[in-house]
Amino acid sequence: MSERVVLAYSGGLDTSVAIPYLAEQTGAEVIAVALDVGQGGEDMEVIRKRALECGAVEAEVVDAREEFAAEYCVPALRANALYMDRYPLVSALSRPLIVKHLVAAARKHGGTIVSHGCTGKGNDQVRFEIGLGALAPDLKVIAPARDFAWTRDKAIEYAQGKGLPIDVTAKSPYSIDQNLWGRAVETGFLEDIWNAPIEDLYSYTADPTAPRDPDEVVVTFDAGVPVAVDGETVTPLQAVLELNRRAGAQGVGRLDMVEDRLVGIKSREVYEAPGAIALIAAHQELENVTVERDLARFKRGVDQRWAELVYDGLWFSPLKDSLDAFIDSAQQHVSGDVRVVLHGGRATVTGRRSEASLYDFGMATYDTGDTFDQSLAKGFVQLFGLPSRMAAARDTRLGK
């Protein structure tokens, strides 16, 4: 029996061409695996049939939307994951899920090689291959675009020569990756970082400057997981879909940034993540109410490191596992309701309530009903400032 290659298949030009090309280069049979992670576009059955028409001996399509929402988007939400304090890990979140299913397909079909369509310049090659190394170090990896210097021009010429059932003429000026958690757009005129984004490149969000009425939404969390929207019980998938729809209609979640890629270069990216940005804003505010001060301070550092690990492709790393355990513990009291006003491209929290709240009205108020014992404050201030006063006295004594 010949070797088998399991290919991460999108249905587009590059991965469609990869099917016969990999078979020629390796002499192996190709199994195509396509995942629905909420990216929209073509019907998954159409994609499956195209893979077979391009020469795959087997083609699998997986509806992974519920899994992606519950096991990848929710952990990112609980970690308030924003790479460089801005990017909500759109592409980075889906890669470990794809890797998991590629390995499962390799085991099922006797695959010995895994292939992906990443170039040598991007982050995704690292995410795929580190994940594969963690879950299935015995599998070999081939990346045609990187390993064989496979350019788009070559791909188009090859597809035409083979008569592959795919449109090789239509070409977006952008490179786009999208899923349930958001949408990433790069290349084309965006590579000149002085050029402003144009309205045509957006798909998940409406123009935030257009006049419209605000939209008020109440999100309910249980241990950091969204469980209801406006009082209606929802699954994680339904929560993200609903916030994508409503926040997107208000232009929430547009980002234009130059980010630090893992491979060492800076890259200009335009993102749309309406649901992610709105949910993270709500979740952060509920944490402000329910998480004790020192735990909250420490968690902010953990959140940043968590985002960096996932961005860098280390989803399956020991440190990521340990940070997950910490975050899980830190979320035990993050339950309650958050009211968010969506308008003008912003998600603004206007109300919060929780049975686990650490906010004490009697302690906080300056009016009648104040229960704070102000007589304790003078001694507290003196003791708290004692180290600084002692250091200042020493410096004066030494003439500094």
C-alpha positions as CSV (number, residue, x, y, z in Angstrom):
1,M,0.0,0.0,0.0
2,S,1.3,3.4,-0.9
3,E,1.9,6.2,1.5
4,R,-1.0,8.5,2.3
5,V,-0.9,12.3,2.7
6,V,-3.6,14.0,4.8
7,L,-4.1,17.5,3.4
8,A,-5.6,20.5,5.2
9,Y,-8.0,21.4,2.5
10,S,-9.8,24.8,2.0
11,G,-11.4,24.2,-1.4
12,G,-9.4,27.1,-2.9
13,L,-6.9,27.2,-5.7
14,D,-3.7,26.5,-3.7
15,T,-5.0,23.4,-1.8
16,S,-6.9,22.1,-4.8
17,V,-3.7,22.2,-6.9
18,A,-1.9,20.5,-4.0
19,I,-3.9,17.3,-4.4
20,P,-2.5,16.1,-7.7
21,Y,0.8,17.9,-7.1
22,L,1.5,16.0,-3.9
23,A,0.5,12.8,-5.5
24,E,3.0,13.4,-8.2
25,Q,5.8,14.5,-5.9
26,T,5.4,11.8,-3.3
27,G,3.7,9.0,-5.1
28,A,1.2,9.0,-2.2
29,E,-2.5,8.9,-2.1
30,V,-4.1,12.2,-0.9
31,I,-6.9,12.5,1.7
32,A,-8.4,15.9,1.9
33,V,-9.8,17.2,5.3
34,A,-11.9,20.4,5.4
35,L,-13.2,22.0,8.6
36,D,-16.2,24.3,8.9
37,V,-15.1,26.7,11.7
38,G,-17.7,29.3,10.8
39,Q,-15.9,30.8,7.9
40,G,-18.9,30.9,5.6
41,G,-18.5,30.8,1.8
42,E,-19.1,27.6,-0.2
43,D,-21.2,24.7,1.0
44,M,-19.0,22.1,2.6
45,E,-20.4,19.3,0.4
46,V,-19.4,21.2,-2.7
47,I,-15.8,21.5,-1.2
48,R,-15.8,17.8,-0.5
49,K,-16.8,16.9,-4.0
50,R,-14.2,19.2,-5.5
51,A,-11.4,17.5,-3.5
52,L,-12.4,14.2,-5.0
53,E,-12.6,15.7,-8.5
54,C,-9.1,17.0,-8.0
55,G,-7.8,13.5,-7.3
56,A,-8.2,12.9,-3.5
57,V,-8.9,9.2,-2.7
58,E,-10.9,10.3,0.3
59,A,-12.4,13.6,1.4
60,E,-13.8,14.5,4.8
61,V,-15.6,17.6,5.9
62,V,-16.2,18.3,9.5
63,D,-18.7,20.7,11.0
64,A,-16.5,21.9,13.9
65,R,-18.4,25.1,14.7
66,E,-19.7,24.0,18.1
67,E,-16.4,22.5,19.0
68,F,-14.5,25.6,17.9
69,A,-16.8,27.9,19.9
70,A,-16.9,25.9,23.1
71,E,-13.3,24.6,23.3
72,Y,-11.3,27.4,21.6
73,C,-13.3,30.7,21.5
74,V,-14.5,30.3,25.1
75,P,-11.0,29.7,26.6
76,A,-9.8,32.7,24.6
77,L,-12.7,34.8,26.1
78,R,-12.0,33.6,29.6
79,A,-8.4,34.7,29.1
80,N,-9.4,38.0,27.6
81,A,-6.9,37.0,24.9
82,L,-5.7,40.0,22.9
83,Y,-2.3,39.7,21.3
84,M,-0.4,43.0,21.6
85,D,-3.5,44.1,23.6
86,R,-5.6,44.3,20.4
87,Y,-5.8,41.2,18.2
88,P,-8.3,38.6,19.4
89,L,-6.5,35.6,17.9
90,V,-8.7,35.0,14.9
91,S,-6.5,32.6,12.8
92,A,-4.4,31.4,15.7
93,L,-7.4,29.9,17.5
94,S,-8.5,27.7,14.6
95,R,-5.2,26.1,13.8
96,P,-4.9,23.8,16.8
97,L,-8.4,22.5,16.1
98,I,-7.5,21.8,12.4
99,V,-4.4,20.1,13.6
100,K,-6.4,17.9,15.9
101,H,-8.7,16.7,13.1
102,L,-5.7,16.2,10.7
103,V,-4.1,13.9,13.2
104,A,-7.5,12.0,13.7
105,A,-7.8,11.6,9.9
106,A,-4.2,10.4,9.6
107,R,-4.9,7.7,12.2
108,K,-8.2,6.7,10.6
109,H,-6.8,6.5,7.1
110,G,-3.3,5.3,7.7
111,G,-1.7,8.6,6.8
112,T,2.0,9.0,7.2
113,I,2.4,12.6,5.9
114,V,0.4,15.7,6.7
115,S,0.4,18.7,4.3
116,H,-0.7,22.3,4.6
117,G,-0.8,25.3,2.3
118,C,1.2,27.8,4.4
119,T,4.2,29.8,3.1
120,G,7.5,30.2,4.8
121,K,6.8,33.8,5.7
122,G,3.7,33.4,7.9
123,N,2.8,32.3,11.4
124,D,0.5,29.4,10.4
125,Q,3.3,27.1,9.3
126,V,4.6,27.2,12.9
127,R,1.2,26.7,14.4
128,F,0.5,23.7,12.2
129,E,3.8,22.0,12.6
130,I,4.4,22.6,16.3
131,G,0.9,21.3,16.9
132,L,1.5,18.2,14.8
133,G,4.8,17.7,16.6
134,A,3.0,17.7,19.9
135,L,0.1,15.4,18.9
136,A,1.8,13.1,16.4
137,P,5.6,13.5,16.1
138,D,5.7,10.4,13.9
139,L,4.0,12.2,11.0
140,K,6.0,13.9,8.3
141,V,5.0,17.3,7.1
142,I,5.1,18.8,3.6
143,A,4.2,22.4,2.8
144,P,4.2,22.8,-1.1
145,A,4.1,26.6,-1.1
146,R,7.2,26.6,1.2
147,D,9.0,23.4,0.4
148,F,8.7,23.5,-3.4
149,A,8.6,27.3,-3.8
150,W,5.1,27.0,-5.2
151,T,3.9,30.4,-6.4
152,R,0.4,31.5,-7.4
153,D,1.4,31.8,-11.0
154,K,2.7,28.3,-11.0
155,A,-0.5,27.1,-9.3
156,I,-2.7,28.7,-11.9
157,E,-0.6,27.3,-14.8
158,Y,-0.7,23.8,-13.2
159,A,-4.5,24.0,-12.6
160,Q,-5.1,25.0,-16.2
161,G,-2.8,22.2,-17.5
162,K,-4.6,19.6,-15.4
163,G,-8.1,20.9,-16.1
164,L,-8.9,21.1,-12.4
165,P,-12.5,22.0,-11.6
166,I,-11.7,25.3,-10.0
167,D,-11.9,29.0,-11.0
168,V,-8.3,30.1,-11.5
169,T,-9.2,33.6,-12.9
170,A,-10.9,35.3,-10.0
171,K,-8.4,36.7,-7.6
172,S,-9.0,38.9,-4.6
173,P,-6.5,41.6,-4.1
174,Y,-6.3,40.5,-0.4
175,S,-5.4,37.5,1.5
176,I,-8.3,36.7,3.8
177,D,-8.8,34.2,6.6
178,Q,-12.0,34.1,8.5
179,N,-13.9,32.0,11.0
180,L,-16.5,32.3,13.8
181,W,-14.2,34.5,16.0
182,G,-13.3,37.0,13.3
183,R,-11.8,37.9,9.9
184,A,-8.3,38.8,9.0
185,V,-7.3,40.7,5.8
186,E,-3.8,41.4,4.5
187,T,-1.7,42.0,1.4
188,G,-2.6,44.0,-1.7
189,F,-2.5,47.8,-1.2
190,L,-2.6,47.3,2.6
191,E,1.1,46.4,2.4
192,D,1.8,50.1,2.2
193,I,1.1,51.0,5.8
194,W,0.2,54.6,4.9
195,N,-2.8,53.5,2.9
196,A,-6.0,53.6,4.8
197,P,-8.4,50.6,4.7
198,I,-11.3,51.1,2.3
199,E,-14.9,50.1,3.1
200,D,-15.0,47.4,0.4
201,L,-12.6,45.1,2.3
202,Y,-15.0,44.7,5.3
203,S,-17.5,42.0,5.5
204,Y,-18.3,41.2,9.1
205,T,-19.0,44.8,10.1
206,A,-21.1,47.8,8.9
207,D,-19.7,51.3,8.5
208,P,-19.4,52.5,12.1
209,T,-19.9,56.1,11.1
210,A,-23.3,55.5,9.5
211,P,-26.2,57.0,11.5
212,R,-28.2,54.4,13.4
213,D,-29.8,53.8,16.8
214,P,-27.7,52.2,19.5
215,D,-28.3,48.5,20.4
216,E,-28.3,47.5,24.0
217,V,-27.6,43.9,24.9
218,V,-27.3,42.0,28.2
219,V,-24.8,39.1,28.3
220,T,-25.0,36.6,31.1
221,F,-21.9,34.7,32.2
222,D,-21.5,31.6,34.3
223,A,-17.9,31.0,35.5
224,G,-16.7,33.1,32.6
225,V,-18.8,31.4,29.9
226,P,-21.6,33.3,28.1
227,V,-24.8,31.4,28.8
228,A,-27.5,33.8,27.9
229,V,-28.1,36.9,25.7
230,D,-31.0,39.2,26.7
231,G,-32.2,36.5,29.0
232,E,-32.4,33.8,26.3
233,T,-30.2,30.7,27.0
234,V,-27.5,30.2,24.4
235,T,-24.7,27.9,23.6
236,P,-21.2,29.3,23.1
237,L,-21.7,29.1,19.3
238,Q,-25.1,30.9,19.5
239,A,-23.6,33.6,21.8
240,V,-20.8,34.4,19.3
241,L,-23.1,34.3,16.3
242,E,-25.6,36.7,18.0
243,L,-22.9,39.1,19.1
244,N,-21.3,38.9,15.6
245,R,-24.6,39.9,14.1
246,R,-25.5,42.7,16.5
247,A,-22.1,44.1,17.2
248,G,-21.2,43.8,13.5
249,A,-24.3,45.8,12.5
250,Q,-22.9,48.6,14.7
251,G,-19.4,48.5,13.2
252,V,-17.8,47.1,16.4
253,G,-14.6,45.2,16.2
254,R,-12.6,46.8,13.4
255,L,-8.8,46.8,13.9
256,D,-6.0,48.1,11.8
257,M,-2.6,47.2,13.2
258,V,1.0,46.5,12.5
259,E,1.8,43.3,14.5
260,D,4.9,41.4,15.4
261,R,4.8,38.1,13.5
262,L,6.4,35.1,15.1
263,V,8.9,34.8,12.2
264,G,10.4,38.1,13.2
265,I,8.8,40.5,10.6
266,K,6.2,43.2,11.2
267,S,3.0,42.7,9.2
268,R,0.0,45.0,8.6
269,E,-3.3,43.3,9.3
270,V,-6.9,44.5,9.2
271,Y,-9.2,42.6,11.4
272,E,-13.0,42.4,12.0
273,A,-14.0,40.6,15.2
274,P,-17.4,42.1,16.4
275,G,-18.5,39.3,18.6
276,A,-15.1,38.7,20.1
277,I,-14.5,42.3,20.9
278,A,-17.9,42.8,22.4
279,L,-17.8,39.6,24.5
280,I,-14.3,40.3,25.8
281,A,-15.3,43.9,26.8
282,A,-18.3,42.4,28.8
283,H,-16.2,39.7,30.3
284,Q,-13.4,42.0,31.4
285,E,-15.9,44.3,33.2
286,L,-17.5,41.3,35.0
287,E,-14.1,40.3,36.2
288,N,-13.6,43.8,37.5
289,V,-16.6,43.2,39.7
290,T,-16.0,39.7,40.8
291,V,-12.3,39.0,40.9
292,E,-10.2,40.0,44.0
293,R,-7.6,42.7,43.4
294,D,-4.3,40.8,43.6
295,L,-5.8,37.8,41.6
296,A,-7.0,40.3,39.0
297,R,-3.6,41.9,38.7
298,F,-1.8,38.6,38.4
299,K,-4.4,37.3,35.9
300,R,-3.7,40.3,33.5
301,G,-0.2,39.0,33.1
302,V,-1.4,35.5,32.6
303,D,-3.9,36.6,30.0
304,Q,-1.1,38.3,28.0
305,R,1.1,35.3,28.2
306,W,-1.8,33.0,27.2
307,A,-2.4,35.1,24.1
308,E,1.3,35.1,23.2
309,L,1.5,31.3,23.5
310,V,-1.5,30.7,21.3
311,Y,-0.4,33.3,18.7
312,D,3.0,31.5,18.7
313,G,1.4,28.1,18.0
314,L,2.0,26.7,21.5
315,W,-1.6,25.6,22.2
316,F,-0.5,22.1,23.2
317,S,2.4,23.2,25.4
318,P,2.8,22.4,29.1
319,L,2.8,26.1,30.0
320,K,-0.5,26.7,28.2
321,D,-2.0,23.7,30.0
322,S,-0.9,25.1,33.4
323,L,-2.2,28.6,32.5
324,D,-5.5,27.0,31.6
325,A,-5.7,25.5,35.1
326,F,-5.0,28.9,36.7
327,I,-7.6,30.7,34.5
328,D,-10.2,28.0,35.3
329,S,-9.7,28.6,39.0
330,A,-9.8,32.4,38.6
331,Q,-13.1,32.1,36.7
332,Q,-15.1,30.4,39.5
333,H,-16.9,33.6,40.6
334,V,-17.1,35.3,37.2
335,S,-20.9,34.9,36.9
336,G,-23.5,37.6,36.4
337,D,-25.0,40.0,33.9
338,V,-23.3,42.8,31.9
339,R,-25.2,45.4,29.9
340,V,-23.4,46.6,26.8
341,V,-24.3,49.4,24.4
342,L,-23.2,48.7,20.8
343,H,-23.0,51.9,18.8
344,G,-20.6,53.8,16.6
345,G,-18.0,51.1,16.4
346,R,-17.8,50.7,20.1
347,A,-19.0,48.2,22.7
348,T,-19.5,50.2,25.9
349,V,-20.4,48.6,29.2
350,T,-23.1,50.5,31.0
351,G,-24.1,48.1,33.8
352,R,-23.0,45.0,35.7
353,R,-24.6,42.8,38.4
354,S,-23.5,39.6,40.1
355,E,-24.3,37.5,43.2
356,A,-20.5,37.1,43.5
357,S,-19.9,40.8,43.3
358,L,-17.1,42.3,45.5
359,Y,-18.5,45.8,45.1
360,D,-20.0,46.9,48.4
361,F,-22.3,49.9,48.0
362,G,-21.9,50.8,51.7
363,M,-18.1,50.8,51.5
364,A,-18.1,52.7,48.2
365,T,-20.7,55.5,48.8
366,Y,-19.8,59.0,50.0
367,D,-23.4,59.6,51.0
368,T,-25.6,58.5,53.9
369,G,-25.1,54.8,54.6
370,D,-21.3,55.0,54.3
371,T,-20.0,52.0,56.3
372,F,-16.3,52.6,55.6
373,D,-14.4,53.4,58.9
374,Q,-12.4,56.4,57.8
375,S,-10.6,56.5,61.2
376,L,-8.5,53.5,60.0
377,A,-7.2,55.4,57.0
378,K,-4.7,57.6,58.7
379,G,-2.7,54.7,60.2
380,F,-3.0,52.7,57.0
381,V,-1.5,55.6,55.0
382,Q,1.4,56.0,57.5
383,L,2.3,52.4,57.4
384,F,1.9,52.0,53.7
385,G,4.2,54.9,53.0
386,L,6.8,53.9,55.7
387,P,9.3,52.2,53.3
388,S,9.3,55.2,51.0
389,R,9.8,57.7,53.9
390,M,12.7,55.6,55.3
391,A,14.4,55.4,51.9
392,A,14.0,59.2,51.5
393,A,15.5,59.8,54.9
394,R,18.4,57.6,54.1
395,D,19.1,59.4,50.8
396,T,19.0,62.8,52.6
397,R,21.4,61.5,55.2
398,L,23.8,60.4,52.5
399,G,23.5,63.6,50.6
400,K,21.8,62.2,47.6
